[in-house]
């Protein structure tokens, strides 16, 4: 039967004709061949397991949630006044329903994920609030460092005389020349 099909030319113009067979290195020796082939067909046709899609969605939502907290925190001063603290608490209270839905998704994911080391820990509003405050403090500290360094550079450039003669190592040309030893 195969010989007859070959004689009729039914095996010409096949995909991959004349090319070596691919050696799939992702084959799991503990899975039977039929299951491996079924998985391969599913993957080749764009099937993605539910837990992978759910993980991607959860990670995106966690990132959005944290970014929104930090963005909202930037609307207040570093030390919160009583009215700021009340507004912050109101804002956090409005986030509780979102967080509850997100934690339900995390719980669902943890039930369907095939490996325990891929599970995700649920979020707590208090911990996320502290993280937002810490990120805000670090951002503010970095901004102050940049401002202070810029201010010191400006003060130094105003107080030091212009380089003249052979003291050009403080200028850009002098720096380049000292690097390349001209």
C-alpha positions, 0 to 999 in steps of 0.5 A: 500500500505504501509502495503504491502511494509512492508510485502515484507520487502522493508523498511528494511535496510533503512538509519538511521533505529532504530535511532531517527529522527534528529531534525533540529534546523536550520528550519526557521519558516518564510519559508514554508516547501517545500522551507525548504526541497528544501534548505535542499536537495540542501545543502545535495548535496553540493550546495553552493550559489554564494555569499558565493563562491564569498565572499570566493574568494574576502577575499582570493584576498584581503589578497593576495593583502595586503600581496603583498603590505606589502612584496613589501614595505619591499624591501624599507627602512623606509624613502623612497628616491626619487628613492624609492618613484618613484619605489613605485609609479610605483609598485602601478600603476601596481596594479591598474588593479588588484584592479579594477578587485577586486573592480568589484568582490566586487560590484557584491558580494554586489549586490547578497549578501542577507543581507546588513550587509555582504556587503564589502567595496571596496578597495582604492589604497591610503588607502591600500598603507598607511596600508602597510606603517603602517604595515611596520613601526609596524613590524620594530618597533617590530623588533627593540624592540626585538633586543634592548631587546636581546642586553640589556639581553646580556649586562646584562648577561656580566656585572653581575657576576655569581650567587653563593651560595644562590643567585641562583634565577637568574639562571634557577634552582633558578627560578624554585626552587623559583616558587615551593618553594623548 
